[in-house]
Amino acid sequence: MFDHQTGKEWELRAASVQIVTFMVMVFSHDGQYLYATEGESTLASRGVIGVYEVKQGLPKVAELPILQ
């Protein structure tokens, strides 16, 4: 992943074995957060939106449920 404005590449890390990231990601308007569609890797996968804080090296700071 990289910043299209600066060209800076970001180091990615492996996700938890319990979480599947579906590779649909978007940044917040102010660029402080990255939102990623995710699901639990179980038979009854629960979909969530993973919220990551950009300036702190992308730690996961929240999970938002996907309404069904």
All heavy atoms as TSV, in Angstrom:
chain	resi	resn	atom	element	x	y	z
A	1	MET	N	N	0.850	-1.138	0.000
A	1	MET	CA	C	0.000	0.000	0.000
A	1	MET	C	C	0.913	1.223	0.000
A	1	MET	O	O	1.992	1.200	0.573
A	1	MET	CB	C	-0.895	-0.030	1.237
A	1	MET	CG	C	-1.873	1.071	1.279
A	1	MET	SD	S	-3.210	0.871	2.492
A	1	MET	CE	C	-2.363	0.589	3.992
A	2	PHE	N	N	0.445	2.304	-0.650
A	2	PHE	CA	C	1.256	3.509	-0.689
A	2	PHE	C	C	0.362	4.747	-0.701
A	2	PHE	O	O	-0.813	4.684	-1.040
A	2	PHE	CB	C	2.175	3.506	-1.909
A	2	PHE	CG	C	1.445	3.606	-3.218
A	2	PHE	CD1	C	1.280	4.834	-3.835
A	2	PHE	CD2	C	0.918	2.479	-3.818
A	2	PHE	CE1	C	0.596	4.935	-5.032
A	2	PHE	CE2	C	0.228	2.564	-5.021
A	2	PHE	CZ	C	0.068	3.802	-5.633
A	3	ASP	N	N	0.951	5.860	-0.321
A	3	ASP	CA	C	0.273	7.152	-0.342
A	3	ASP	C	C	0.388	7.700	-1.762
A	3	ASP	O	O	1.498	7.961	-2.239
A	3	ASP	CB	C	0.938	8.090	0.668
A	3	ASP	CG	C	0.260	9.447	0.758
A	3	ASP	OD1	O	-0.165	9.989	-0.291
A	3	ASP	OD2	O	0.178	9.984	1.873
A	4	HIS	N	N	-0.728	7.861	-2.451
A	4	HIS	CA	C	-0.673	8.299	-3.852
A	4	HIS	C	C	-0.197	9.740	-4.004
A	4	HIS	O	O	0.234	10.135	-5.078
A	4	HIS	CB	C	-2.029	8.109	-4.528
A	4	HIS	CG	C	-3.024	9.165	-4.182
A	4	HIS	ND1	N	-3.705	9.178	-2.984
A	4	HIS	CD2	C	-3.443	10.247	-4.870
A	4	HIS	CE1	C	-4.510	10.221	-2.946
A	4	HIS	NE2	N	-4.370	10.890	-4.075
A	5	GLN	N	N	-0.249	10.529	-2.937
A	5	GLN	CA	C	0.199	11.917	-3.030
A	5	GLN	C	C	1.710	12.049	-2.821
A	5	GLN	O	O	2.354	12.857	-3.463
A	5	GLN	CB	C	-0.545	12.784	-2.017
A	5	GLN	CG	C	-2.022	12.904	-2.354
A	5	GLN	CD	C	-2.790	13.705	-1.323
A	5	GLN	OE1	O	-2.483	13.666	-0.137
A	5	GLN	NE2	N	-3.790	14.427	-1.783
A	6	THR	N	N	2.267	11.240	-1.912
A	6	THR	CA	C	3.691	11.357	-1.597
A	6	THR	C	C	4.527	10.219	-2.180
A	6	THR	O	O	5.738	10.334	-2.274
A	6	THR	CB	C	3.916	11.370	-0.080
A	6	THR	OG1	O	3.534	10.092	0.456
A	6	THR	CG2	C	3.122	12.470	0.588
A	7	GLY	N	N	3.872	9.104	-2.533
A	7	GLY	CA	C	4.597	7.937	-3.018
A	7	GLY	C	C	5.179	7.083	-1.901
A	7	GLY	O	O	5.784	6.046	-2.163
A	8	LYS	N	N	4.988	7.492	-0.641
A	8	LYS	CA	C	5.511	6.742	0.500
A	8	LYS	C	C	4.828	5.374	0.604
A	8	LYS	O	O	3.613	5.278	0.585
A	8	LYS	CB	C	5.284	7.518	1.793
A	8	LYS	CG	C	5.740	6.769	3.022
A	8	LYS	CD	C	5.385	7.518	4.298
A	8	LYS	CE	C	5.695	6.660	5.502
A	8	LYS	NZ	N	5.184	7.242	6.740
A	9	GLU	N	N	5.645	4.322	0.689
A	9	GLU	CA	C	5.110	2.972	0.858
A	9	GLU	C	C	4.900	2.680	2.334
A	9	GLU	O	O	5.701	3.108	3.168
A	9	GLU	CB	C	6.064	1.949	0.263
A	9	GLU	CG	C	6.123	2.010	-1.239
A	9	GLU	CD	C	6.943	0.878	-1.825
A	9	GLU	OE1	O	6.901	-0.240	-1.288
A	9	GLU	OE2	O	7.617	1.135	-2.828
A	10	TRP	N	N	3.859	1.947	2.648
A	10	TRP	CA	C	3.549	1.575	4.026
A	10	TRP	C	C	3.801	0.094	4.193
A	10	TRP	O	O	3.407	-0.718	3.352
A	10	TRP	CB	C	2.109	1.873	4.365
A	10	TRP	CG	C	1.804	3.330	4.389
A	10	TRP	CD1	C	2.659	4.359	4.120
A	10	TRP	CD2	C	0.560	3.922	4.689
A	10	TRP	NE1	N	2.014	5.549	4.243
A	10	TRP	CE2	C	0.721	5.318	4.589
A	10	TRP	CE3	C	-0.684	3.429	5.023
A	10	TRP	CZ2	C	-0.316	6.210	4.829
A	10	TRP	CZ3	C	-1.710	4.309	5.260
A	10	TRP	CH2	C	-1.518	5.683	5.167
A	11	GLU	N	N	4.426	-0.252	5.281
A	11	GLU	CA	C	4.668	-1.656	5.581
A	11	GLU	C	C	3.361	-2.301	6.039
A	11	GLU	O	O	2.649	-1.766	6.876
A	11	GLU	CB	C	5.702	-1.775	6.704
A	11	GLU	CG	C	6.069	-3.199	7.017
A	11	GLU	CD	C	7.143	-3.290	8.082
A	11	GLU	OE1	O	7.956	-2.360	8.196
A	11	GLU	OE2	O	7.146	-4.293	8.799
A	12	LEU	N	N	3.060	-3.425	5.449
A	12	LEU	CA	C	1.844	-4.155	5.829
A	12	LEU	C	C	2.225	-5.325	6.710
A	12	LEU	O	O	3.308	-5.875	6.613
A	12	LEU	CB	C	1.116	-4.648	4.580
A	12	LEU	CG	C	0.635	-3.562	3.628
A	12	LEU	CD1	C	-0.033	-4.204	2.428
A	12	LEU	CD2	C	-0.318	-2.616	4.327
A	13	ARG	N	N	1.317	-5.710	7.564
A	13	ARG	CA	C	1.541	-6.858	8.446
A	13	ARG	C	C	0.421	-7.865	8.232
A	13	ARG	O	O	-0.668	-7.515	7.779
A	13	ARG	CB	C	1.606	-6.412	9.897
A	13	ARG	CG	C	0.327	-5.791	10.390
A	13	ARG	CD	C	0.499	-5.260	11.810
A	13	ARG	NE	N	-0.685	-4.619	12.280
A	13	ARG	CZ	C	-1.069	-3.391	11.978
A	13	ARG	NH1	N	-0.341	-2.667	11.173
A	13	ARG	NH2	N	-2.171	-2.888	12.459
A	14	ALA	N	N	0.707	-9.092	8.568
A	14	ALA	CA	C	-0.284	-10.160	8.411
A	14	ALA	C	C	-1.445	-9.942	9.373
A	14	ALA	O	O	-1.252	-9.512	10.513
A	14	ALA	CB	C	0.361	-11.510	8.670
A	15	ALA	N	N	-2.628	-10.218	8.907
A	15	ALA	CA	C	-3.821	-10.120	9.754
A	15	ALA	C	C	-3.891	-11.327	10.674
A	15	ALA	O	O	-3.237	-12.348	10.462
A	15	ALA	CB	C	-5.069	-10.061	8.881
A	16	SER	N	N	-4.700	-11.206	11.687
A	16	SER	CA	C	-4.967	-12.312	12.597
A	16	SER	C	C	-5.545	-13.488	11.802
A	16	SER	O	O	-6.243	-13.288	10.807
A	16	SER	CB	C	-5.972	-11.853	13.657
A	16	SER	OG	O	-6.540	-12.950	14.307
A	17	VAL	N	N	-5.269	-14.700	12.232
A	17	VAL	CA	C	-5.815	-15.868	11.529
A	17	VAL	C	C	-7.328	-15.940	11.657
A	17	VAL	O	O	-7.975	-16.635	10.893
A	17	VAL	CB	C	-5.176	-17.184	12.023
A	17	VAL	CG1	C	-3.700	-17.227	11.685
A	17	VAL	CG2	C	-5.406	-17.386	13.502
A	18	GLN	N	N	-7.906	-15.223	12.605
A	18	GLN	CA	C	-9.362	-15.216	12.778
A	18	GLN	C	C	-10.055	-14.171	11.895
A	18	GLN	O	O	-11.267	-14.139	11.808
A	18	GLN	CB	C	-9.742	-14.945	14.241
A	18	GLN	CG	C	-9.402	-16.061	15.189
A	18	GLN	CD	C	-7.975	-15.982	15.709
A	18	GLN	OE1	O	-7.333	-14.957	15.604
A	18	GLN	NE2	N	-7.481	-17.075	16.230
A	19	ILE	N	N	-9.270	-13.300	11.264
A	19	ILE	CA	C	-9.854	-12.207	10.477
A	19	ILE	C	C	-9.429	-12.327	9.015
A	19	ILE	O	O	-8.277	-12.562	8.702
A	19	ILE	CB	C	-9.398	-10.831	11.016
A	19	ILE	CG1	C	-9.871	-10.623	12.449
A	19	ILE	CG2	C	-9.863	-9.691	10.129
A	19	ILE	CD1	C	-11.373	-10.504	12.612
A	20	VAL	N	N	-10.391	-12.145	8.127
A	20	VAL	CA	C	-10.141	-12.112	6.691
A	20	VAL	C	C	-10.414	-10.686	6.226
A	20	VAL	O	O	-11.480	-10.142	6.483
A	20	VAL	CB	C	-11.076	-13.081	5.939
A	20	VAL	CG1	C	-10.888	-12.948	4.441
A	20	VAL	CG2	C	-10.857	-14.498	6.391
A	21	THR	N	N	-9.439	-10.049	5.576
A	21	THR	CA	C	-9.637	-8.717	5.020
A	21	THR	C	C	-10.006	-8.883	3.554
A	21	THR	O	O	-9.328	-9.582	2.817
A	21	THR	CB	C	-8.364	-7.854	5.148
A	21	THR	OG1	O	-8.036	-7.766	6.532
A	21	THR	CG2	C	-8.581	-6.469	4.601
A	22	PHE	N	N	-11.084	-8.245	3.130
A	22	PHE	CA	C	-11.580	-8.414	1.774
A	22	PHE	C	C	-10.980	-7.429	0.781
A	22	PHE	O	O	-11.402	-7.340	-0.347
A	22	PHE	CB	C	-13.104	-8.314	1.761
A	22	PHE	CG	C	-13.759	-9.414	2.559
A	22	PHE	CD1	C	-14.489	-9.106	3.687
A	22	PHE	CD2	C	-13.604	-10.738	2.199
A	22	PHE	CE1	C	-15.082	-10.114	4.421
A	22	PHE	CE2	C	-14.196	-11.747	2.934
A	22	PHE	CZ	C	-14.936	-11.428	4.050
A	23	MET	N	N	-9.976	-6.651	1.228
A	23	MET	CA	C	-9.204	-5.757	0.364
A	23	MET	C	C	-10.009	-4.593	-0.197
A	23	MET	O	O	-9.643	-4.007	-1.199
A	23	MET	CB	C	-8.516	-6.523	-0.766
A	23	MET	CG	C	-7.585	-7.617	-0.275
A	23	MET	SD	S	-6.385	-7.095	0.964
A	23	MET	CE	C	-5.347	-6.038	0.020
A	24	VAL	N	N	-11.120	-4.264	0.419
A	24	VAL	CA	C	-11.833	-3.043	0.075
A	24	VAL	C	C	-11.525	-2.071	1.202
A	24	VAL	O	O	-11.905	-2.285	2.338
A	24	VAL	CB	C	-13.351	-3.270	-0.047
A	24	VAL	CG1	C	-14.063	-1.969	-0.324
A	24	VAL	CG2	C	-13.638	-4.296	-1.128
A	25	MET	N	N	-10.753	-1.034	0.873
A	25	MET	CA	C	-10.304	-0.092	1.892
A	25	MET	C	C	-10.542	1.331	1.413
A	25	MET	O	O	-10.500	1.606	0.222
A	25	MET	CB	C	-8.813	-0.277	2.159
A	25	MET	CG	C	-8.449	-1.637	2.646
A	25	MET	SD	S	-6.660	-1.737	2.875
A	25	MET	CE	C	-6.475	-3.486	3.112
A	26	VAL	N	N	-10.764	2.219	2.379
A	26	VAL	CA	C	-10.947	3.633	2.057
A	26	VAL	C	C	-10.434	4.456	3.237
A	26	VAL	O	O	-10.533	4.041	4.385
A	26	VAL	CB	C	-12.430	3.952	1.754
A	26	VAL	CG1	C	-13.317	3.761	2.958
A	26	VAL	CG2	C	-12.582	5.345	1.182
A	27	PHE	N	N	-9.855	5.615	2.920
A	27	PHE	CA	C	-9.387	6.529	3.953
A	27	PHE	C	C	-10.495	7.506	4.323
A	27	PHE	O	O	-11.300	7.892	3.471
A	27	PHE	CB	C	-8.174	7.322	3.460
A	27	PHE	CG	C	-6.922	6.492	3.383
A	27	PHE	CD1	C	-6.550	5.887	2.204
A	27	PHE	CD2	C	-6.129	6.326	4.502
A	27	PHE	CE1	C	-5.399	5.115	2.135
A	27	PHE	CE2	C	-4.972	5.564	4.444
A	27	PHE	CZ	C	-4.611	4.952	3.257
A	28	SER	N	N	-10.482	7.940	5.585
A	28	SER	CA	C	-11.408	8.990	6.002
A	28	SER	C	C	-11.036	10.282	5.265
A	28	SER	O	O	-9.916	10.435	4.775
A	28	SER	CB	C	-11.338	9.199	7.518
A	28	SER	OG	O	-10.040	9.614	7.909
A	29	HIS	N	N	-11.971	11.200	5.205
A	29	HIS	CA	C	-11.751	12.454	4.472
A	29	HIS	C	C	-10.529	13.206	4.995
A	29	HIS	O	O	-9.774	13.792	4.214
A	29	HIS	CB	C	-12.997	13.337	4.565
A	29	HIS	CG	C	-12.878	14.623	3.820
A	29	HIS	ND1	N	-12.861	14.677	2.451
A	29	HIS	CD2	C	-12.731	15.891	4.255
A	29	HIS	CE1	C	-12.717	15.932	2.078
A	29	HIS	NE2	N	-12.640	16.696	3.146
A	30	ASP	N	N	-10.298	13.167	6.315
A	30	ASP	CA	C	-9.155	13.884	6.889
A	30	ASP	C	C	-7.867	13.071	6.868
A	30	ASP	O	O	-6.810	13.535	7.281
A	30	ASP	CB	C	-9.461	14.343	8.315
A	30	ASP	CG	C	-9.770	13.193	9.256
A	30	ASP	OD1	O	-9.578	12.007	8.897
A	30	ASP	OD2	O	-10.225	13.484	10.385
A	31	GLY	N	N	-7.928	11.819	6.378
A	31	GLY	CA	C	-6.744	10.982	6.253
A	31	GLY	C	C	-6.248	10.361	7.550
A	31	GLY	O	O	-5.190	9.745	7.573
A	32	GLN	N	N	-7.013	10.481	8.635
A	32	GLN	CA	C	-6.566	9.954	9.919
A	32	GLN	C	C	-6.894	8.485	10.122
A	32	GLN	O	O	-6.271	7.825	10.951
A	32	GLN	CB	C	-7.164	10.778	11.054
A	32	GLN	CG	C	-6.609	12.187	11.083
A	32	GLN	CD	C	-7.051	12.936	12.325
A	32	GLN	OE1	O	-7.266	12.338	13.372
A	32	GLN	NE2	N	-7.186	14.230	12.203
A	33	TYR	N	N	-7.869	7.966	9.385
A	33	TYR	CA	C	-8.290	6.580	9.582
A	33	TYR	C	C	-8.381	5.842	8.245
A	33	TYR	O	O	-8.670	6.426	7.209
A	33	TYR	CB	C	-9.659	6.531	10.275
A	33	TYR	CG	C	-9.619	7.129	11.647
A	33	TYR	CD1	C	-9.998	8.442	11.871
A	33	TYR	CD2	C	-9.164	6.394	12.738
A	33	TYR	CE1	C	-9.928	9.012	13.132
A	33	TYR	CE2	C	-9.097	6.944	14.003
A	33	TYR	CZ	C	-9.481	8.247	14.187
A	33	TYR	OH	O	-9.398	8.797	15.437
A	34	LEU	N	N	-8.150	4.551	8.322
A	34	LEU	CA	C	-8.323	3.653	7.188
A	34	LEU	C	C	-9.425	2.677	7.575
A	34	LEU	O	O	-9.389	2.087	8.658
A	34	LEU	CB	C	-7.029	2.885	6.912
A	34	LEU	CG	C	-7.100	1.787	5.852
A	34	LEU	CD1	C	-7.285	2.416	4.475
A	34	LEU	CD2	C	-5.845	0.941	5.892
A	35	TYR	N	N	-10.422	2.513	6.712
A	35	TYR	CA	C	-11.533	1.591	6.946
A	35	TYR	C	C	-11.377	0.407	5.994
A	35	TYR	O	O	-11.155	0.602	4.796
A	35	TYR	CB	C	-12.871	2.287	6.697
A	35	TYR	CG	C	-13.101	3.477	7.598
A	35	TYR	CD1	C	-12.718	4.756	7.217
A	35	TYR	CD2	C	-13.682	3.310	8.850
A	35	TYR	CE1	C	-12.916	5.846	8.043
A	35	TYR	CE2	C	-13.888	4.398	9.686
A	35	TYR	CZ	C	-13.507	5.661	9.275
A	35	TYR	OH	O	-13.696	6.741	10.103
A	36	ALA	N	N	-11.487	-0.809	6.518
A	36	ALA	CA	C	-11.314	-2.010	5.700
A	36	ALA	C	C	-12.451	-2.989	5.959
A	36	ALA	O	O	-12.801	-3.236	7.114
A	36	ALA	CB	C	-9.983	-2.680	6.026
A	37	THR	N	N	-13.016	-3.534	4.881
A	37	THR	CA	C	-14.038	-4.562	5.060
A	37	THR	C	C	-13.347	-5.843	5.496
A	37	THR	O	O	-12.315	-6.235	4.954
A	37	THR	CB	C	-14.826	-4.811	3.762
A	37	THR	OG1	O	-13.907	-5.146	2.723
A	37	THR	CG2	C	-15.624	-3.590	3.362
A	38	GLU	N	N	-13.901	-6.489	6.514
A	38	GLU	CA	C	-13.304	-7.694	7.086
A	38	GLU	C	C	-14.402	-8.675	7.465
A	38	GLU	O	O	-15.573	-8.319	7.553
A	38	GLU	CB	C	-12.500	-7.351	8.347
A	38	GLU	CG	C	-11.396	-6.365	8.123
A	38	GLU	CD	C	-10.700	-5.941	9.396
A	38	GLU	OE1	O	-11.261	-6.117	10.502
A	38	GLU	OE2	O	-9.581	-5.436	9.294
A	39	GLY	N	N	-14.001	-9.890	7.710
A	39	GLY	CA	C	-14.925	-10.904	8.199
A	39	GLY	C	C	-14.178	-11.899	9.062
A	39	GLY	O	O	-12.966	-12.068	8.939
A	40	GLU	N	N	-14.895	-12.536	9.966
A	40	GLU	CA	C	-14.299	-13.585	10.783
A	40	GLU	C	C	-14.166	-14.836	9.941
A	40	GLU	O	O	-15.034	-15.145	9.139
A	40	GLU	CB	C	-15.178	-13.862	11.994
A	40	GLU	CG	C	-15.286	-12.683	12.935
A	40	GLU	CD	C	-16.288	-12.911	14.039
A	40	GLU	OE1	O	-17.167	-13.789	13.889
A	40	GLU	OE2	O	-16.199	-12.212	15.055
A	41	SER	N	N	-13.081	-15.558	10.116
A	41	SER	CA	C	-12.861	-16.759	9.301
A	41	SER	C	C	-13.466	-17.987	9.983
A	41	SER	O	O	-12.785	-18.938	10.306
A	41	SER	CB	C	-11.363	-16.961	9.048
A	41	SER	OG	O	-10.674	-17.096	10.261
A	42	THR	N	N	-14.765	-17.932	10.194
A	42	THR	CA	C	-15.507	-19.056	10.755
A	42	THR	C	C	-16.581	-19.459	9.753
A	42	THR	O	O	-16.780	-18.787	8.742
A	42	THR	CB	C	-16.163	-18.675	12.093
A	42	THR	OG1	O	-17.111	-17.627	11.852
A	42	THR	CG2	C	-15.134	-18.210	13.105
A	43	LEU	N	N	-17.282	-20.514	10.043
A	43	LEU	CA	C	-18.334	-20.954	9.120
A	43	LEU	C	C	-19.430	-19.909	8.970
A	43	LEU	O	O	-20.009	-19.758	7.910
A	43	LEU	CB	C	-18.929	-22.280	9.601
A	43	LEU	CG	C	-17.987	-23.477	9.508
A	43	LEU	CD1	C	-18.666	-24.726	10.078
A	43	LEU	CD2	C	-17.565	-23.732	8.077
A	44	ALA	N	N	-19.715	-19.172	10.036
A	44	ALA	CA	C	-20.744	-18.130	9.993
A	44	ALA	C	C	-20.049	-16.771	10.078
A	44	ALA	O	O	-20.169	-16.061	11.057
A	44	ALA	CB	C	-21.729	-18.308	11.127
A	45	SER	N	N	-19.310	-16.427	9.057
A	45	SER	CA	C	-18.491	-15.211	9.063
A	45	SER	C	C	-19.331	-13.973	9.341
A	45	SER	O	O	-20.300	-13.695	8.645
A	45	SER	CB	C	-17.780	-15.053	7.715
A	45	SER	OG	O	-17.006	-13.892	7.709
A	46	ARG	N	N	-18.939	-13.243	10.390
A	46	ARG	CA	C	-19.595	-11.989	10.747
A	46	ARG	C	C	-18.808	-10.867	10.083
A	46	ARG	O	O	-17.623	-10.683	10.343
A	46	ARG	CB	C	-19.592	-11.816	12.268
A	46	ARG	CG	C	-20.213	-10.524	12.769
A	46	ARG	CD	C	-20.141	-10.444	14.291
A	46	ARG	NE	N	-18.764	-10.359	14.750
A	46	ARG	CZ	C	-18.171	-9.227	15.131
A	46	ARG	NH1	N	-18.820	-8.100	15.111
A	46	ARG	NH2	N	-16.903	-9.232	15.543
A	47	GLY	N	N	-19.454	-10.099	9.222
A	47	GLY	CA	C	-18.774	-9.008	8.545
A	47	GLY	C	C	-18.646	-7.783	9.428
A	47	GLY	O	O	-19.574	-7.443	10.164
A	48	VAL	N	N	-17.499	-7.121	9.365
A	48	VAL	CA	C	-17.256	-5.892	10.120
A	48	VAL	C	C	-16.449	-4.927	9.257
A	48	VAL	O	O	-15.861	-5.312	8.246
A	48	VAL	CB	C	-16.489	-6.137	11.444
A	48	VAL	CG1	C	-17.280	-7.026	12.387
A	48	VAL	CG2	C	-15.115	-6.722	11.189
A	49	ILE	N	N	-16.420	-3.682	9.683
A	49	ILE	CA	C	-15.520	-2.691	9.113
A	49	ILE	C	C	-14.420	-2.472	10.141
A	49	ILE	O	O	-14.694	-2.043	11.264
A	49	ILE	CB	C	-16.238	-1.351	8.836
A	49	ILE	CG1	C	-17.443	-1.534	7.918
A	49	ILE	CG2	C	-15.247	-0.326	8.279
A	49	ILE	CD1	C	-17.116	-1.966	6.519
A	50	GLY	N	N	-13.183	-2.810	9.798
A	50	GLY	CA	C	-12.057	-2.570	10.685
A	50	GLY	C	C	-11.608	-1.128	10.538
A	50	GLY	O	O	-11.506	-0.619	9.427
A	51	VAL	N	N	-11.366	-0.450	11.664
A	51	VAL	CA	C	-10.937	0.949	11.653
A	51	VAL	C	C	-9.499	1.008	12.163
A	51	VAL	O	O	-9.210	0.527	13.259
A	51	VAL	CB	C	-11.848	1.826	12.539
A	51	VAL	CG1	C	-11.425	3.289	12.460
A	51	VAL	CG2	C	-13.314	1.664	12.138
A	52	TYR	N	N	-8.620	1.592	11.359
A	52	TYR	CA	C	-7.193	1.660	11.684
A	52	TYR	C	C	-6.745	3.115	11.727
A	52	TYR	O	O	-7.138	3.913	10.867
A	52	TYR	CB	C	-6.379	0.906	10.632
A	52	TYR	CG	C	-6.727	-0.556	10.585
A	52	TYR	CD1	C	-7.808	-1.012	9.843
A	52	TYR	CD2	C	-5.987	-1.481	11.308
A	52	TYR	CE1	C	-8.136	-2.365	9.818
A	52	TYR	CE2	C	-6.304	-2.828	11.283
A	52	TYR	CZ	C	-7.386	-3.257	10.537
A	52	TYR	OH	O	-7.713	-4.591	10.514
A	53	GLU	N	N	-5.903	3.458	12.706
A	53	GLU	CA	C	-5.405	4.825	12.846
A	53	GLU	C	C	-4.112	4.985	12.040
A	53	GLU	O	O	-3.113	4.318	12.311
A	53	GLU	CB	C	-5.162	5.151	14.312
A	53	GLU	CG	C	-4.917	6.609	14.563
A	53	GLU	CD	C	-4.902	6.955	16.033
A	53	GLU	OE1	O	-4.929	6.042	16.877
A	53	GLU	OE2	O	-4.857	8.131	16.331
A	54	VAL	N	N	-4.128	5.864	11.068
A	54	VAL	CA	C	-3.027	6.004	10.122
A	54	VAL	C	C	-1.755	6.524	10.783
A	54	VAL	O	O	-0.679	5.941	10.640
A	54	VAL	CB	C	-3.443	6.925	8.943
A	54	VAL	CG1	C	-2.260	7.217	8.041
A	54	VAL	CG2	C	-4.576	6.275	8.155
A	55	LYS	N	N	-1.826	7.606	11.523
A	55	LYS	CA	C	-0.624	8.260	12.051
A	55	LYS	C	C	0.096	7.444	13.108
A	55	LYS	O	O	1.251	7.698	13.404
A	55	LYS	CB	C	-0.979	9.636	12.609
A	55	LYS	CG	C	-1.406	10.594	11.526
A	55	LYS	CD	C	-1.527	11.999	12.038
A	55	LYS	CE	C	-2.152	12.866	10.997
A	55	LYS	NZ	N	-1.291	13.793	10.385
A	56	GLN	N	N	-0.545	6.445	13.683
A	56	GLN	CA	C	0.076	5.623	14.720
A	56	GLN	C	C	0.598	4.295	14.178
A	56	GLN	O	O	0.844	3.365	14.935
A	56	GLN	CB	C	-0.924	5.383	15.867
A	56	GLN	CG	C	-1.387	6.648	16.551
A	56	GLN	CD	C	-0.229	7.430	17.156
A	56	GLN	OE1	O	0.703	6.876	17.709
A	56	GLN	NE2	N	-0.284	8.743	17.028
A	57	GLY	N	N	0.717	4.157	12.862
A	57	GLY	CA	C	1.261	2.933	12.276
A	57	GLY	C	C	0.225	1.874	11.981
A	57	GLY	O	O	0.549	0.698	11.867
A	58	LEU	N	N	-1.013	2.255	11.870
A	58	LEU	CA	C	-2.151	1.393	11.515
A	58	LEU	C	C	-2.576	0.385	12.592
A	58	LEU	O	O	-2.958	-0.739	12.271
A	58	LEU	CB	C	-1.908	0.673	10.188
A	58	LEU	CG	C	-1.792	1.570	8.964
A	58	LEU	CD1	C	-1.469	0.741	7.732
A	58	LEU	CD2	C	-3.077	2.348	8.740
A	59	PRO	N	N	-2.568	0.759	13.867
A	59	PRO	CA	C	-3.163	-0.154	14.831
A	59	PRO	C	C	-4.687	-0.148	14.646
A	59	PRO	O	O	-5.270	0.874	14.254
A	59	PRO	CB	C	-2.783	0.446	16.183
A	59	PRO	CG	C	-2.708	1.911	15.912
A	59	PRO	CD	C	-2.126	2.001	14.511
A	60	LYS	N	N	-5.303	-1.284	14.892
A	60	LYS	CA	C	-6.763	-1.358	14.806
A	60	LYS	C	C	-7.341	-0.676	16.044
A	60	LYS	O	O	-7.002	-1.026	17.165
A	60	LYS	CB	C	-7.225	-2.809	14.730
A	60	LYS	CG	C	-8.706	-2.951	14.462
A	60	LYS	CD	C	-9.062	-4.419	14.342
A	60	LYS	CE	C	-10.000	-4.627	13.206
A	60	LYS	NZ	N	-10.318	-6.037	13.036
A	61	VAL	N	N	-8.201	0.315	15.824
A	61	VAL	CA	C	-8.762	1.069	16.939
A	61	VAL	C	C	-10.245	0.806	17.155
A	61	VAL	O	O	-10.791	1.175	18.191
A	61	VAL	CB	C	-8.505	2.587	16.780
A	61	VAL	CG1	C	-7.009	2.886	16.838
A	61	VAL	CG2	C	-9.106	3.122	15.494
A	62	ALA	N	N	-10.913	0.166	16.196
A	62	ALA	CA	C	-12.344	-0.119	16.358
A	62	ALA	C	C	-12.803	-1.122	15.320
A	62	ALA	O	O	-12.137	-1.355	14.310
A	62	ALA	CB	C	-13.165	1.169	16.225
A	63	GLU	N	N	-13.939	-1.708	15.588
A	63	GLU	CA	C	-14.660	-2.541	14.623
A	63	GLU	C	C	-16.097	-2.068	14.593
A	63	GLU	O	O	-16.726	-1.904	15.638
A	63	GLU	CB	C	-14.650	-4.016	15.024
A	63	GLU	CG	C	-13.406	-4.741	14.666
A	63	GLU	CD	C	-13.512	-6.233	14.915
A	63	GLU	OE1	O	-14.534	-6.714	15.445
A	63	GLU	OE2	O	-12.549	-6.914	14.590
A	64	LEU	N	N	-16.591	-1.806	13.396
A	64	LEU	CA	C	-17.977	-1.386	13.216
A	64	LEU	C	C	-18.753	-2.542	12.601
A	64	LEU	O	O	-18.324	-3.097	11.590
A	64	LEU	CB	C	-18.044	-0.162	12.308
A	64	LEU	CG	C	-17.162	1.025	12.713
A	64	LEU	CD1	C	-17.194	2.095	11.635
A	64	LEU	CD2	C	-17.593	1.580	14.049
A	65	PRO	N	N	-19.902	-2.904	13.177
A	65	PRO	CA	C	-20.667	-4.018	12.596
A	65	PRO	C	C	-21.276	-3.620	11.255
A	65	PRO	O	O	-21.608	-2.459	11.029
A	65	PRO	CB	C	-21.767	-4.258	13.635
A	65	PRO	CG	C	-21.912	-2.959	14.349
A	65	PRO	CD	C	-20.555	-2.315	14.341
A	66	ILE	N	N	-21.353	-4.581	10.357
A	66	ILE	CA	C	-22.046	-4.380	9.088
A	66	ILE	C	C	-23.486	-4.809	9.322
A	66	ILE	O	O	-23.750	-5.947	9.703
A	66	ILE	CB	C	-21.396	-5.202	7.967
A	66	ILE	CG1	C	-19.975	-4.701	7.714
A	66	ILE	CG2	C	-22.239	-5.095	6.684
A	66	ILE	CD1	C	-19.214	-5.515	6.694
A	67	LEU	N	N	-24.379	-3.885	9.143
A	67	LEU	CA	C	-25.806	-4.172	9.386
A	67	LEU	C	C	-26.344	-5.103	8.319
A	67	LEU	O	O	-26.042	-4.963	7.150
A	67	LEU	CB	C	-26.602	-2.876	9.422
A	67	LEU	CG	C	-26.126	-1.860	10.463
A	67	LEU	CD1	C	-26.947	-0.580	10.345
A	67	LEU	CD2	C	-26.223	-2.429	11.856
A	68	GLN	N	N	-27.161	-6.038	8.759
A	68	GLN	CA	C	-27.732	-7.012	7.817
A	68	GLN	C	C	-29.210	-6.861	7.726
A	68	GLN	O	O	-29.879	-6.471	8.584
A	68	GLN	CB	C	-27.383	-8.418	8.250
A	68	GLN	CG	C	-25.887	-8.634	8.223
A	68	GLN	CD	C	-25.529	-10.041	8.654
A	68	GLN	OE1	O	-26.380	-10.901	8.816
A	68	GLN	NE2	N	-24.257	-10.282	8.856
